[in-house]
Amino acid sequence: MFDTLPSNPWLPPLMTGAELAEVMRYSGVTSAFRGWLKTLGIKSVPGRNGLYDPHHVRHRLDVAQGMFPRTAATPDASEANTEPMSLTDKRRLRRGK
């Protein structure tokens, strides 16, 4: 199922676009599948069109679902600013602007 690089066994295995489409229950690499990838910000491995890093895919899916790993820069809920955000600020945060 996964395409590995035989010369670099320590690198994570890569998935082809067809394998990723099958796992995500698309009928194949169609325009709908490519649009879904673009919407989530999933990109192929640089220089290897059609090959995807499963760790990158999982990370982008986690971000899309709002599951962020807690880091030192992420404040706790008790420390967070309790003022409600305006709709414009929410949109800017959501769109990354």
C-alpha positions as CSV (number, residue, x, y, z in Angstrom):
1,M,0.0,0.0,0.0
2,F,2.8,2.5,0.8
3,D,5.6,3.4,-1.5
4,T,8.9,3.5,0.4
5,L,12.2,4.9,-0.8
6,P,14.5,1.9,-0.8
7,S,17.7,4.0,-0.6
8,N,16.4,5.8,2.5
9,P,14.8,3.3,4.8
10,W,14.7,5.7,7.8
11,L,12.3,8.1,6.0
12,P,8.6,7.5,6.5
13,P,6.7,5.6,3.9
14,L,5.0,7.7,1.2
15,M,1.5,7.2,-0.2
16,T,0.6,7.6,-3.8
17,G,-2.3,9.9,-4.7
18,A,-4.4,6.8,-5.7
19,E,-3.8,5.2,-2.3
20,L,-4.7,8.3,-0.4
21,A,-7.8,8.7,-2.5
22,E,-8.8,5.1,-1.7
23,V,-8.2,5.6,2.0
24,M,-10.3,8.7,2.0
25,R,-13.0,6.9,0.1
26,Y,-12.8,8.8,-3.2
27,S,-13.3,6.8,-6.4
28,G,-9.9,7.9,-7.6
29,V,-7.7,10.9,-8.1
30,T,-10.5,13.1,-9.4
31,S,-11.0,16.9,-9.5
32,A,-13.1,16.5,-6.3
33,F,-10.3,14.8,-4.6
34,R,-7.8,17.4,-5.7
35,G,-10.1,20.2,-4.5
36,W,-10.4,18.5,-1.1
37,L,-6.6,18.3,-0.9
38,K,-6.3,22.0,-1.8
39,T,-9.0,22.9,0.7
40,L,-7.2,21.2,3.6
41,G,-3.7,22.4,2.4
42,I,-2.4,18.9,1.8
43,K,0.5,19.1,-0.6
44,S,2.6,16.4,-2.3
45,V,6.2,15.8,-1.4
46,P,8.3,18.5,-3.1
47,G,9.7,17.2,-6.3
48,R,7.6,14.1,-6.2
49,N,4.2,14.9,-7.7
50,G,1.6,12.3,-6.7
51,L,3.4,11.2,-3.5
52,Y,2.2,12.3,-0.1
53,D,3.7,12.1,3.3
54,P,1.2,10.3,5.7
55,H,2.5,12.4,8.7
56,H,1.7,15.6,6.8
57,V,-1.7,14.3,5.8
58,R,-2.5,13.3,9.4
59,H,-1.3,16.7,10.7
60,R,-3.5,18.6,8.2
61,L,-6.5,16.5,9.0
62,D,-6.0,17.1,12.7
63,V,-5.8,20.9,12.1
64,A,-9.0,20.8,10.0
65,Q,-10.7,19.0,12.9
66,G,-9.4,21.5,15.5
67,M,-7.1,19.0,17.2
68,F,-4.0,21.0,17.9
69,P,-1.2,19.5,20.0
70,R,-0.5,21.6,23.1
71,T,2.7,23.6,22.8
72,A,4.5,26.1,25.0
73,A,3.0,28.9,22.8
74,T,-0.6,27.6,23.2
75,P,-2.0,29.2,26.4
76,D,-4.2,27.2,28.8
77,A,-7.9,27.9,28.9
78,S,-7.5,29.6,32.3
79,E,-4.8,31.9,30.9
80,A,-6.5,32.7,27.7
81,N,-8.1,36.1,27.1
82,T,-11.7,35.8,28.2
83,E,-13.0,38.6,26.0
84,P,-15.1,37.4,23.1
85,M,-13.6,37.7,19.7
86,S,-15.3,39.7,17.0
87,L,-16.5,37.9,13.9
88,T,-13.9,39.6,11.8
89,D,-11.1,38.5,14.2
90,K,-12.5,34.9,14.1
91,R,-12.5,35.0,10.3
92,R,-9.0,36.3,10.1
93,L,-7.8,33.6,12.6
94,R,-9.6,30.9,10.6
95,R,-8.2,32.1,7.2
96,G,-4.7,32.6,8.6
97,K,-4.5,36.4,7.8
